[in-house]
Amino acid sequence: MTTSTSGRAAPERRFDLAIIGGGIVGCAIARELSRYDLDTVLIERAADVGFGTSKANSGIIHAGHHAAIGSLKGRLEWAGNRMWGALAEELGISFDRVGDLTVAFDADEVAILRELCERAEERGVTGVEMWGQARVQDEEPALSDEVLAAVHGPTAGVVNPYEACFALADDAVANGVTLQLDALVTGIARTSGGFSVGTTRGEFGADVIVNAAGLAADRVEAMVGLETFRLTGRKGEEYLLDKRLRGMVKRIIFPCPTPTSKGILVIPTFDGTLMVGPTAHPAGDRDDTTTTADGAREVFESVQRLVPGISAGDCIAEFAGVRAVTDTGDFVVGATEVPGFVNAAGIQSPGLTAAPAIAELIRDDLVAHGLDLRRKERWVAPSLPPTPMRSSDRTEQIERSAADPAFGRVICRCELVTEGEVVDAIERGGHTLDGIKFRTRAGMGRCQGSFCTWRVMELIASELGMPIAEVTKRGGGSWMVLDRDQFHDERSGEPVEVGVSP
Ligand SMILES: Cc1cc2nc3c(=O)[nH]c(=O)nc-3n(C[C@H](O)[C@H](O)[C@H](O)COP(=O)(O)OP(=O)(O)OC[C@H]3O[C@@H](n4cnc5c(N)ncnc54)[C@H](O)[C@@H]3O)c2cc1C
């Protein structure tokens, strides 16, 4: 099955529903609505789904007690949390309820932790309890011995967010949703039947629009003449640590929260790598995903107070994501005064956690506003992705590589990804280096792609029949070969064409 359907949707084609933005929110909405008899298009400007904020976050399914009582994001955090177990099982994606600990260093912080416990009780979040110093040290010996107490939230979990986006989109496409990638929405005109959505890939007619455009949701709203919220970007830098620190902490470690931030965390990711971050600072430019020396200093100073054994020298990779923050500080979900134009906007943290609950809220909102949703008689169950070779047992590895020798040829040595798995990821829609990296983990390990990048590029070029010089990191102009016109075979001096290695 493929999610890469660039160019599939014909210009002027009419849909019942257009979802703008293929992040975790748009993908979850597309998948939820694919259960109903609707002709839906999911329009994404990037080369793949999940390439916006949804790929650049902490990957935490928050426990349910972190966001304030009375807020929509608080309600949807807990509702979403409870959906992720079943959802991950249905989609066959990584998810582990590792739990979290929010720690206190002094009596004032202990008082704040008590408020967290009260919030959990009021919201009905299960299992949240305060642990004393001895229990904390016993359960998490790498934590600073100055930690006095901690709140344990057993419902917190970790996922690979990009994997979730791909799986949701694959499932939606398998159930009839048209996915239009590489299509920037540039304007929306109101027509007698609804809307005409202008994109860089042609026009799409739609009766209803769901605006899930993340950091551009205010601009998309403005296209129908609305200005119901103001959006600013808040950047978060994250740092991935070497796998030798695997197991140093078992749970997600939070400092005591402040009124404006959950703080800088230590996160045991699903794949075993520890991650530390994120920072939270206003982003002048919403597309600014650079990391900075100041950010690194802030992150490592903060987390060393929590877990003294962590060092900046263990960092193998870094990235930043930008949260879409509204002036109300809350999510903006639901119908607007423009009939048929619905917002799923301002989805800052915990938007990953809340995404499946946001999708249900949008569905209910559409019904409340008169959309006739009839459940399909037949809804195709997800086709589960194959188990990675690195986590298959020895017998299975031998059997698979005997059946297809490409599964015996390791391409990424750090993460043990085979050629067969890269080819499979290309067949499932990956057509950029990041698309393959996020589907297989090739290039995510200690050497950060030093060994496998070229080989993955060769496979993309040969499988898709394209010149190797046209392979990009993440679509658009993110070429891997900069001097493309001058790209020649080192030995013959001839220009390199379709998928031929120099
Ligand atoms: C550093 C950081 C850490 C975080 N950690 C967590 C966490 O641990 N747990 C959690 O629950 N949440 C977390 N979040 C929040 C979470 O990542 C977001 O809430 C979530 O990803 C938002 O998803 P989205 O689909 O709304 O936005 P996006 O993922 O940004 O998707 C919007 C999509 O719309 C597309 N788009 C925009 N404009 C157009 C246009 N004109 N035409 C077509 N397409 C368009 C974009 O390309 C993009 O793909 C974190 C966020 C950050 C930045």
The ligand as an SDF file (V2000), in Angstrom:
LIG
                    3D

 53 58  0  0  0  0  0  0  0  0999 V2000
    9.3740   20.2220   20.6010 C   0  0  0  0  0  0  0  0  0  0  0  0
    7.9670   19.6930   20.7000 C   0  0  0  0  0  0  0  0  0  0  0  0
    7.6810   18.6290   21.5420 C   0  0  0  0  0  0  0  0  0  0  0  0
    6.3810   18.1570   21.6310 C   0  0  0  0  0  0  0  0  0  0  0  0
    6.1480   17.0400   22.3820 N   0  0  0  0  0  0  0  0  0  0  0  0
    4.9070   16.5100   22.4230 C   0  0  0  0  0  0  0  0  0  0  0  0
    4.6730   15.3170   23.1420 C   0  0  0  0  0  0  0  0  0  0  0  0
    5.5770   14.6990   23.6730 O   0  0  0  0  0  0  0  0  0  0  0  0
    3.4070   14.8600   23.2180 N   0  0  0  0  0  0  0  0  0  0  0  0
    2.3620   15.5150   22.6290 C   0  0  0  0  0  0  0  0  0  0  0  0
    1.2320   15.0690   22.7900 O   0  0  0  0  0  0  0  0  0  0  0  0
    2.5640   16.6180   21.8790 N   0  0  0  0  0  0  0  0  0  0  0  0
    3.8120   17.1210   21.7600 C   0  0  0  0  0  0  0  0  0  0  0  0
    4.0580   18.2170   20.9870 N   0  0  0  0  0  0  0  0  0  0  0  0
    2.9480   18.8170   20.2460 C   0  0  0  0  0  0  0  0  0  0  0  0
    2.6630   18.0410   18.9560 C   0  0  0  0  0  0  0  0  0  0  0  0
    3.8370   17.7900   18.2390 O   0  0  0  0  0  0  0  0  0  0  0  0
    1.6960   18.8650   18.1240 C   0  0  0  0  0  0  0  0  0  0  0  0
    0.5800   19.1790   18.9140 O   0  0  0  0  0  0  0  0  0  0  0  0
    1.2190   18.1120   16.8810 C   0  0  0  0  0  0  0  0  0  0  0  0
    2.2740   17.5750   16.1520 O   0  0  0  0  0  0  0  0  0  0  0  0
    0.4150   19.0610   16.0090 C   0  0  0  0  0  0  0  0  0  0  0  0
   -0.0310   18.3470   14.8930 O   0  0  0  0  0  0  0  0  0  0  0  0
   -0.7370   19.0840   13.6820 P   0  0  0  0  0  0  0  0  0  0  0  0
   -1.2040   18.0040   12.7760 O   0  0  0  0  0  0  0  0  0  0  0  0
   -1.7340   20.0530   14.2140 O   0  0  0  0  0  0  0  0  0  0  0  0
    0.4030   19.9860   13.0410 O   0  0  0  0  0  0  0  0  0  0  0  0
    1.5430   19.6070   11.9680 P   0  0  0  0  0  0  0  0  0  0  0  0
    2.1990   18.3390   12.2710 O   0  0  0  0  0  0  0  0  0  0  0  0
    2.4070   20.8050   11.8370 O   0  0  0  0  0  0  0  0  0  0  0  0
    0.7140   19.3890   10.6500 O   0  0  0  0  0  0  0  0  0  0  0  0
    0.1850   20.4510    9.8930 C   0  0  0  0  0  0  0  0  0  0  0  0
    0.4530   20.1340    8.4400 C   0  0  0  0  0  0  0  0  0  0  0  0
   -0.1670   21.1130    7.6330 O   0  0  0  0  0  0  0  0  0  0  0  0
    0.6330   21.2930    6.4940 C   0  0  0  0  0  0  0  0  0  0  0  0
    0.2900   22.5870    5.9080 N   0  0  0  0  0  0  0  0  0  0  0  0
    0.4700   23.8070    6.4520 C   0  0  0  0  0  0  0  0  0  0  0  0
    0.0360   24.7550    5.6100 N   0  0  0  0  0  0  0  0  0  0  0  0
   -0.4410   24.1210    4.5170 C   0  0  0  0  0  0  0  0  0  0  0  0
   -1.0080   24.5780    3.3030 C   0  0  0  0  0  0  0  0  0  0  0  0
   -1.2000   25.8870    3.0430 N   0  0  0  0  0  0  0  0  0  0  0  0
   -1.3410   23.6550    2.3750 N   0  0  0  0  0  0  0  0  0  0  0  0
   -1.1710   22.3220    2.6050 C   0  0  0  0  0  0  0  0  0  0  0  0
   -0.6360   21.8460    3.7610 N   0  0  0  0  0  0  0  0  0  0  0  0
   -0.2770   22.7350    4.7040 C   0  0  0  0  0  0  0  0  0  0  0  0
    2.0510   21.2460    7.0370 C   0  0  0  0  0  0  0  0  0  0  0  0
    3.0060   20.9390    6.0340 O   0  0  0  0  0  0  0  0  0  0  0  0
    1.9410   20.1740    8.1020 C   0  0  0  0  0  0  0  0  0  0  0  0
    2.3550   18.9050    7.6560 O   0  0  0  0  0  0  0  0  0  0  0  0
    5.3440   18.7470   20.8880 C   0  0  0  0  0  0  0  0  0  0  0  0
    5.6340   19.8170   20.0280 C   0  0  0  0  0  0  0  0  0  0  0  0
    6.9400   20.2730   19.9180 C   0  0  0  0  0  0  0  0  0  0  0  0
    7.2460   21.3740   18.9690 C   0  0  0  0  0  0  0  0  0  0  0  0
  1  2  1  0
  2  3  1  0
  2 52  2  0
  3  4  2  0
  4  5  1  0
  4 50  1  0
  5  6  2  0
  6  7  1  0
  6 13  1  0
  7  8  2  0
  7  9  1  0
  9 10  1  0
 10 11  2  0
 10 12  1  0
 12 13  2  0
 13 14  1  0
 14 15  1  0
 14 50  1  0
 15 16  1  0
 16 17  1  0
 16 18  1  0
 18 19  1  0
 18 20  1  0
 20 21  1  0
 20 22  1  0
 22 23  1  0
 23 24  1  0
 24 25  2  0
 24 26  1  0
 24 27  1  0
 27 28  1  0
 28 29  2  0
 28 30  1  0
 28 31  1  0
 31 32  1  0
 32 33  1  0
 33 34  1  0
 33 48  1  0
 34 35  1  0
 35 36  1  0
 35 46  1  0
 36 37  1  0
 36 45  1  0
 37 38  2  0
 38 39  1  0
 39 40  1  0
 39 45  2  0
 40 41  1  0
 40 42  2  0
 42 43  1  0
 43 44  2  0
 44 45  1  0
 46 47  1  0
 46 48  1  0
 48 49  1  0
 50 51  2  0
 51 52  1  0
 52 53  1  0
M  END
$$$$
